[in-house]
Amino acid sequence: MYSEEHLYSIALRESNLIGDINFHKLVRTFGSAKTAWENARKEYKKLDGFGKKIISDIENPEHLKFAEEELKFCEKNNIKINVRHLNELPYLLNECDDAPAILYQKGTFDHSQQTVSIVGTRNITPYGKQFIQDFFEEAKCCDFISVSGLALGVDKEVHEQSLYHHIPTVGVLAHGFHTLYPSKNRKLAEKIMEEGGCLLTEFNSSRKPDRENFIQRNRIVAGISPATIVVETAFGGGSISTATYANVYNREVYALPGKITDKQSQGCNHLIFQHKASAISTVKDLVDDLGFNKPQAKTEELFPYSEITIQFTGNQKVVFDAIFENPHISLDDLADKIDLSSHKILPVILELELLGKVKSFSGRQFQAI
């Protein structure tokens, strides 16, 4: 089930001063974790920026012994070991410079499906709860996986709504698989795996849910998805770190605005104010902006009688054809292209929108549907 490379990867990562970035440098230089383990101390001068201190704990027999026990633990508990340099990480996460060298997994995770990370405060309010319910109701027919941190509050609601709407969900933990924190979510964690989702952690079975692990965990939540949604958070809340990581990784960040007097909205409002997140205006616009794939209804379901078709008027056809051929065309460019004034085009676009053939975007841009 596990290769020799998995064994040496765990031993190497367990060595003092060998974090994820140094681990990546080692395997990139030596070609494998095993070769790095066996040669780094003798040939450390090959490594740019490495001194004797950094590599001094490599080849420690205790780490190899620990790795052997860890493999037994993982095999006994059906834990998959994903190693970064073997290309076993989700591809978006792998793009991050500080991606985990090892990612432990329980359950199923389809890497080909789009993910969205949704985070927020443990002290969720009815406003935040209603937003999450509305979001999953709007997105229930979309093809995606939700990601959160399996904490109480927002995280718990995200996972529960995912299960309710039969959407796979991933919980990212801040500790090893020897325990589950918070223990109140144990049944929820089991349900996630039963329903085709999974739990992920970069921490081995010796790692407890220490405070600093949660911030470290948040970079995985941010790195694994093209977009992160911050539902509610106070100033300095843990979700701010997730949004910060997402910004560093050049991912989209959305935040739910709220009253400036509401403590659990102040962090979201501040992200928006600092241009570190886009404000969520409506749930529908958010789902559309995320670009989830929706299953296409059969033609006969949309139009039970095949002879029913939309007949465009002259101007409608001219405008629609120009928009169809030029996605996200602006009003000014559209007017130039079809030689029709803007004030005459706008009513036609409104008619096409009502027919469900054209969609408007900010900045007076249009796209055919």
C-alpha positions as CSV (number, residue, x, y, z in Angstrom):
1,M,0.0,0.0,0.0
2,Y,2.8,2.4,0.9
3,S,6.2,2.7,-0.9
4,E,9.6,3.2,0.5
5,E,9.4,6.8,-0.6
6,H,6.4,7.3,1.8
7,L,8.5,5.9,4.6
8,Y,11.5,8.2,4.0
9,S,9.2,11.2,3.4
10,I,7.7,10.9,6.8
11,A,11.1,10.5,8.4
12,L,12.6,13.4,6.6
13,R,9.7,15.7,7.4
14,E,10.0,14.7,11.1
15,S,13.6,16.0,11.2
16,N,14.1,19.2,13.1
17,L,14.3,22.3,10.9
18,I,13.0,20.5,7.9
19,G,9.7,22.2,7.2
20,D,7.7,22.0,4.0
21,I,9.9,24.4,2.0
22,N,13.2,22.9,3.0
23,F,11.8,19.4,2.4
24,H,10.9,20.5,-1.2
25,K,14.4,21.9,-1.7
26,L,15.9,18.6,-0.5
27,V,13.9,16.3,-2.8
28,R,14.3,18.7,-5.7
29,T,18.1,18.5,-5.3
30,F,18.5,14.8,-4.5
31,G,15.6,13.5,-6.6
32,S,13.8,11.6,-3.8
33,A,13.2,11.6,0.0
34,K,15.2,8.4,0.4
35,T,18.3,9.8,-1.4
36,A,18.0,13.1,0.5
37,W,17.8,11.2,3.8
38,E,20.9,9.1,3.0
39,N,23.0,11.9,1.4
40,A,22.0,15.4,2.7
41,R,24.4,15.4,5.6
42,K,27.4,14.4,3.5
43,E,26.5,16.6,0.5
44,Y,24.8,19.6,2.1
45,K,27.0,22.0,0.2
46,K,24.9,21.1,-2.9
47,L,22.0,22.9,-1.1
48,D,21.7,26.6,-1.5
49,G,21.2,28.3,1.9
50,F,21.6,25.0,3.9
51,G,24.2,24.9,6.7
52,K,25.2,22.0,9.0
53,K,22.6,23.0,11.6
54,I,19.6,22.5,9.2
55,I,20.6,19.0,8.1
56,S,22.0,17.9,11.5
57,D,18.9,15.9,12.5
58,I,18.5,14.0,9.2
59,E,19.3,10.3,9.5
60,N,18.2,10.3,13.1
61,P,17.1,6.6,13.6
62,E,14.3,7.7,15.9
63,H,12.6,9.5,13.0
64,L,12.9,6.4,10.8
65,K,11.4,4.3,13.6
66,F,8.6,6.8,14.0
67,A,7.9,6.7,10.2
68,E,7.6,2.9,10.4
69,E,5.0,3.2,13.2
70,E,3.2,5.9,11.3
71,L,2.8,3.7,8.2
72,K,1.4,0.9,10.4
73,F,-1.0,3.4,11.9
74,C,-2.2,4.7,8.5
75,E,-2.6,1.2,7.1
76,K,-4.7,0.1,10.2
77,N,-6.9,3.2,9.9
78,N,-7.3,3.3,6.1
79,I,-5.4,6.6,5.8
80,K,-4.0,7.6,2.4
81,I,-0.6,9.3,2.4
82,N,-0.3,11.9,-0.3
83,V,3.2,13.0,-1.0
84,R,3.8,16.3,-2.8
85,H,6.9,15.4,-4.9
86,L,5.1,12.3,-6.1
87,N,2.3,14.6,-7.5
88,E,-0.3,13.2,-5.1
89,L,-1.6,16.6,-3.8
90,P,-4.6,18.4,-5.3
91,Y,-3.1,20.4,-8.2
92,L,-4.1,23.9,-6.9
93,L,-2.6,23.2,-3.5
94,N,0.6,21.9,-5.2
95,E,1.0,25.3,-6.8
96,C,1.6,26.9,-3.4
97,D,5.3,27.3,-2.5
98,D,4.6,26.3,1.1
99,A,2.3,23.4,0.2
100,P,2.6,20.5,2.7
101,A,5.2,17.9,1.9
102,I,2.7,15.2,3.1
103,L,-1.1,15.3,3.2
104,Y,-2.9,12.6,5.1
105,Q,-6.4,11.7,3.9
106,K,-9.4,9.7,5.1
107,G,-12.2,9.2,2.7
108,T,-12.7,10.1,-0.9
109,F,-11.5,13.3,-2.7
110,D,-12.1,13.7,-6.5
111,H,-9.2,16.1,-7.5
112,S,-10.9,16.7,-10.8
113,Q,-13.9,18.5,-9.2
114,Q,-13.9,22.2,-8.5
115,T,-13.7,23.2,-4.9
116,V,-14.8,26.2,-2.9
117,S,-13.5,27.0,0.6
118,I,-16.0,28.5,3.0
119,V,-14.9,29.7,6.4
120,G,-15.9,31.9,9.3
121,T,-16.4,32.4,13.0
122,R,-17.2,29.8,15.6
123,N,-19.8,32.3,16.9
124,I,-22.1,32.1,13.9
125,T,-25.2,34.4,13.9
126,P,-28.6,33.8,12.4
127,Y,-27.5,36.1,9.5
128,G,-24.5,33.9,8.7
129,K,-26.4,30.7,9.1
130,Q,-29.1,32.0,6.7
131,F,-26.5,33.0,4.1
132,I,-25.0,29.5,4.1
133,Q,-28.4,27.8,3.8
134,D,-29.3,30.2,0.9
135,F,-25.9,29.5,-0.8
136,F,-26.3,25.8,-0.8
137,E,-29.9,26.0,-1.9
138,E,-28.8,28.1,-4.9
139,A,-25.9,25.8,-5.6
140,K,-27.5,22.4,-5.0
141,C,-27.5,21.4,-8.6
142,C,-23.9,22.5,-9.2
143,D,-20.9,20.2,-9.5
144,F,-18.4,21.2,-6.8
145,I,-16.9,20.2,-3.5
146,S,-17.1,22.4,-0.4
147,V,-14.0,22.8,1.9
148,S,-14.0,24.0,5.5
149,G,-12.2,23.4,8.8
150,L,-14.6,21.1,10.7
151,A,-14.8,23.6,13.6
152,L,-18.0,24.7,15.3
153,G,-20.0,27.6,13.9
154,V,-19.6,28.4,10.3
155,D,-17.5,25.3,9.4
156,K,-20.1,23.0,11.0
157,E,-22.9,24.6,9.1
158,V,-21.0,24.4,5.8
159,H,-20.4,20.7,6.2
160,E,-24.0,20.0,7.4
161,Q,-25.6,21.9,4.5
162,S,-23.3,20.1,2.0
163,L,-24.5,16.8,3.4
164,Y,-28.1,17.9,3.3
165,H,-27.8,18.8,-0.4
166,H,-25.7,15.7,-1.3
167,I,-22.6,17.9,-2.1
168,P,-19.3,16.3,-1.3
169,T,-17.4,18.1,1.5
170,V,-13.9,18.2,2.8
171,G,-12.8,18.9,6.4
172,V,-9.3,20.1,6.9
173,L,-8.0,19.3,10.4
174,A,-5.4,21.0,12.6
175,H,-4.1,17.7,14.2
176,G,-3.3,14.1,13.4
177,F,-5.9,11.3,12.8
178,H,-5.4,9.8,16.3
179,T,-8.0,12.2,17.6
180,L,-10.8,14.6,16.5
181,Y,-11.2,18.1,17.6
182,P,-13.7,19.3,18.6
183,S,-15.1,16.0,19.8
184,K,-18.7,17.3,19.3
185,N,-18.1,17.0,15.5
186,R,-17.1,13.3,15.6
187,K,-20.4,12.1,14.2
188,L,-20.3,14.8,11.6
189,A,-16.8,13.7,10.5
190,E,-18.0,10.1,10.1
191,K,-21.0,11.3,8.1
192,I,-18.7,13.3,5.8
193,M,-16.7,10.2,4.9
194,E,-19.8,8.0,4.6
195,E,-21.3,10.4,2.1
196,G,-18.3,10.5,-0.3
197,G,-16.3,13.3,1.3
198,C,-13.0,13.2,3.2
199,L,-10.9,14.6,6.0
200,L,-7.4,16.0,5.3
201,T,-4.5,16.9,7.5
202,E,-0.8,17.6,7.1
203,F,-0.2,16.6,10.8
204,N,0.9,13.1,11.7
205,S,-0.5,11.0,14.5
206,S,1.8,12.6,17.1
207,R,0.4,16.1,16.6
208,K,-2.2,17.5,18.9
209,P,-4.6,20.3,18.1
210,D,-2.2,23.0,19.3
211,R,-3.2,26.6,18.8
212,E,-0.5,27.4,16.2
213,N,-1.7,24.4,14.1
214,F,-5.0,26.1,13.2
215,I,-3.3,29.0,11.4
216,Q,-1.0,26.6,9.6
217,R,-4.1,24.5,8.7
218,N,-5.8,27.6,7.2
219,R,-3.2,27.8,4.4
220,I,-4.4,24.4,3.1
221,V,-8.0,25.6,3.2
222,A,-7.1,28.7,1.1
223,G,-4.6,26.9,-1.2
224,I,-6.8,24.0,-2.2
225,S,-9.6,26.1,-3.9
226,P,-9.7,28.8,-6.5
227,A,-12.0,30.8,-4.3
228,T,-12.6,31.3,-0.6
229,I,-15.8,32.7,0.9
230,V,-15.6,34.4,4.4
231,V,-19.1,34.3,5.9
232,E,-18.6,36.0,9.3
233,T,-15.5,36.9,11.3
234,A,-14.6,39.5,13.9
235,F,-11.4,41.6,13.7
236,G,-8.4,39.3,14.1
237,G,-10.5,36.1,13.6
238,G,-8.8,33.0,12.2
239,S,-10.7,33.4,9.0
240,I,-8.7,36.6,8.3
241,S,-5.5,34.4,8.1
242,T,-7.3,32.2,5.6
243,A,-8.3,35.2,3.4
244,T,-4.7,36.5,3.7
245,Y,-3.3,33.1,2.5
246,A,-5.8,33.1,-0.4
247,N,-4.6,36.6,-1.4
248,V,-1.0,35.5,-1.3
249,Y,-1.9,32.5,-3.5
250,N,-3.7,34.9,-5.9
251,R,-7.1,33.2,-5.3
252,E,-10.5,34.9,-5.3
253,V,-11.8,36.0,-1.9
254,Y,-15.4,36.9,-1.2
255,A,-16.8,38.3,2.0
256,L,-20.3,38.7,3.3
257,P,-20.8,42.3,4.3
258,G,-22.8,43.2,7.4
259,K,-23.7,46.0,9.8
260,I,-20.7,47.9,11.0
261,T,-22.0,47.5,14.5
262,D,-22.1,43.7,14.3
263,K,-19.0,42.2,15.8
264,Q,-19.0,39.1,13.6
265,S,-19.3,41.3,10.4
266,Q,-16.4,43.7,11.2
267,G,-13.7,41.4,9.9
268,C,-15.6,40.8,6.6
269,N,-16.3,44.5,6.2
270,H,-12.6,45.3,6.8
271,L,-11.5,42.8,4.2
272,I,-13.8,44.5,1.7
273,F,-12.6,47.9,2.8
274,Q,-9.0,46.9,2.2
275,H,-9.8,45.5,-1.2
276,K,-8.8,42.0,0.0
277,A,-12.2,40.6,-0.7
278,S,-15.1,41.2,-3.1
279,A,-18.4,42.1,-1.4
280,I,-21.1,39.5,-1.8
281,S,-24.2,41.3,-3.2
282,T,-26.6,38.4,-3.9
283,V,-26.3,34.6,-3.5
284,K,-27.2,34.1,-7.2
285,D,-24.5,36.5,-8.4
286,L,-21.9,34.7,-6.1
287,V,-22.8,31.3,-7.5
288,D,-22.7,32.6,-11.0
289,D,-19.3,34.2,-10.4
290,L,-17.8,31.0,-9.0
291,G,-18.5,29.4,-12.4
292,F,-19.8,26.1,-11.1
293,N,-20.8,23.6,-13.7
294,K,-24.5,23.0,-13.7
295,P,-26.0,19.8,-15.3
296,Q,-27.6,20.7,-18.6
297,A,-31.3,20.0,-18.7
298,K,-32.5,18.0,-21.7
299,T,-34.0,20.0,-24.5
300,E,-37.4,18.3,-24.2
301,E,-37.4,19.2,-20.5
302,L,-36.8,22.9,-21.3
303,F,-39.2,22.9,-24.2
304,P,-41.8,20.0,-24.1
305,Y,-42.9,20.9,-27.6
306,S,-40.0,21.1,-30.0
307,E,-41.8,23.5,-32.3
308,I,-41.6,26.3,-29.6
309,T,-38.7,28.5,-30.4
310,I,-37.8,32.1,-29.7
311,Q,-38.2,34.4,-32.7
312,F,-35.9,37.4,-32.5
313,T,-36.9,40.8,-34.0
314,G,-34.5,42.4,-36.4
315,N,-32.6,44.5,-33.8
316,Q,-32.7,41.6,-31.2
317,K,-31.0,39.3,-33.7
318,V,-28.3,41.9,-34.6
319,V,-27.6,42.7,-30.9
320,F,-27.6,39.0,-29.8
321,D,-25.3,37.9,-32.6
322,A,-22.8,40.6,-31.8
323,I,-22.8,39.7,-28.1
324,F,-22.6,36.0,-28.9
325,E,-19.5,36.5,-31.0
326,N,-17.9,38.9,-28.5
327,P,-18.3,37.7,-24.9
328,H,-18.1,40.4,-22.2
329,I,-18.4,43.1,-24.9
330,S,-18.9,46.6,-23.5
331,L,-21.9,48.8,-24.4
332,D,-19.6,51.3,-26.2
333,D,-17.9,48.6,-28.2
334,L,-21.2,47.0,-29.0
335,A,-22.5,50.4,-30.3
336,D,-19.4,50.7,-32.6
337,K,-19.7,47.2,-33.9
338,I,-23.4,47.3,-35.0
339,D,-23.6,51.0,-35.7
340,L,-26.5,51.6,-33.4
341,S,-26.6,54.2,-30.6
342,S,-26.4,53.2,-27.0
343,H,-29.8,54.5,-26.0
344,K,-31.3,52.3,-28.7
345,I,-29.3,49.2,-27.7
346,L,-30.2,49.2,-24.0
347,P,-33.9,48.5,-24.4
348,V,-33.1,45.6,-26.8
349,I,-30.6,44.2,-24.3
350,L,-33.3,44.4,-21.6
351,E,-35.7,42.4,-23.9
352,L,-32.9,39.8,-24.5
353,E,-32.3,39.5,-20.7
354,L,-36.0,38.9,-20.1
355,L,-35.9,36.2,-22.8
356,G,-33.0,34.6,-20.9
357,K,-30.6,35.0,-23.8
358,V,-28.2,37.7,-22.5
359,K,-26.6,38.4,-19.1
360,S,-25.3,41.8,-17.9
361,F,-22.1,42.2,-15.8
362,S,-20.7,45.2,-14.0
363,G,-19.1,47.9,-16.2
364,R,-21.9,47.5,-18.7
365,Q,-20.6,44.3,-20.2
366,F,-22.8,41.6,-21.7
367,Q,-22.6,37.9,-22.6
368,A,-24.9,35.6,-24.5
369,I,-26.3,32.7,-22.5
